[in-house]
């Protein structure tokens, strides 16, 4: 919310109340950019099993589930399992082995049920999000000299738009080890730019 990202709360009770009550201070701001979702009637009483039940909705509406903290057993691990069954990405933030609320996260990573998450950049990379990152603008030269391989890559990217590095390598028949150097040279010439998720596009 501090970064104006859409925030949706999945409630384990009706919309007529907020639990715990200390979270009421977030309601107005969430409703400005997001809101609340529930399958429970307003007359429904708060019950512990309802929180486990609503976790399937949390796992279902999200592109990825991130477990920040979890003991060896907990609702977050249930959500992570459901997300995996729904073929969604699961991430976990690692912690010290002696920390009670890192044991669940470490277990997910150790058993390869979740990807290790150390920064937001990991999320952007693994989900292949197209996020424009602020960078120093490259001044494109009016007349750029390209060799045969560079011209081949430029024509390909112009015709096909942004593409993954591996796809470019496959389609243009250039090994990735060689391709990376060529793309760097083209970037310095101001004719291509890199994008998150190992993608490139022509400028």
Rosetta blueprint (number, residue, H / E / L):
1 X L
2 X L
3 X L
4 X L
5 X L
6 X L
7 X E
8 X E
9 X E
10 X E
11 X L
12 X L
13 X L
14 X L
15 X L
16 X L
17 X L
18 X L
19 X L
20 X L
21 X H
22 X H
23 X H
24 X H
25 X H
26 X H
27 X H
28 X H
29 X H
30 X H
31 X H
32 X H
33 X L
34 X E
35 X E
36 X E
37 X E
38 X L
39 X L
40 X L
41 X L
42 X L
43 X L
44 X L
45 X L
46 X L
47 X L
48 X H
49 X H
50 X H
51 X H
52 X H
53 X H
54 X H
55 X H
56 X H
57 X H
58 X H
59 X H
60 X H
61 X H
62 X L
63 X L
64 X E
65 X E
66 X E
67 X E
68 X L
69 X L
70 X L
71 X L
72 X L
73 X L
74 X L
75 X H
76 X H
77 X H
78 X H
79 X H
80 X H
81 X H
82 X H
83 X H
84 X H
85 X H
86 X L
87 X L
88 X L
89 X E
90 X E
91 X E
92 X E
93 X L
94 X L
95 X L
96 X L
97 X L
98 X L
99 X L
100 X H
101 X H
102 X H
103 X H
104 X H
105 X H
106 X H
107 X H
108 X H
109 X H
110 X H
111 X L
112 X L
113 X L
114 X L
115 X E
116 X E
117 X L
118 X L
119 X L
120 X H
121 X H
122 X H
123 X H
124 X H
125 X H
126 X H
127 X L
128 X L
129 X L
130 X L
131 X L
132 X L
133 X L
134 X L
135 X L
136 X L
137 X L
138 X L
139 X L
140 X L
141 X L
142 X L
143 X L
144 X L
145 X L
146 X L
147 X L
148 X H
149 X H
150 X H
151 X H
152 X H
153 X H
154 X H
155 X H
156 X H
157 X H
158 X H
159 X H
160 X H
161 X L
162 X L
163 X E
164 X E
165 X H
166 X H
167 X H
168 X H
169 X H
170 X H
171 X H
172 X H
173 X L
174 X L
175 X L
176 X H
177 X H
178 X H
179 X H
180 X H
181 X H
182 X H
183 X H
184 X H
185 X H
186 X H
187 X H
188 X H
189 X L
190 X L
191 X L
192 X E
193 X E
194 X E
195 X E
196 X L
197 X L
198 X L
199 X E
200 X E
201 X E
202 X E
203 X L
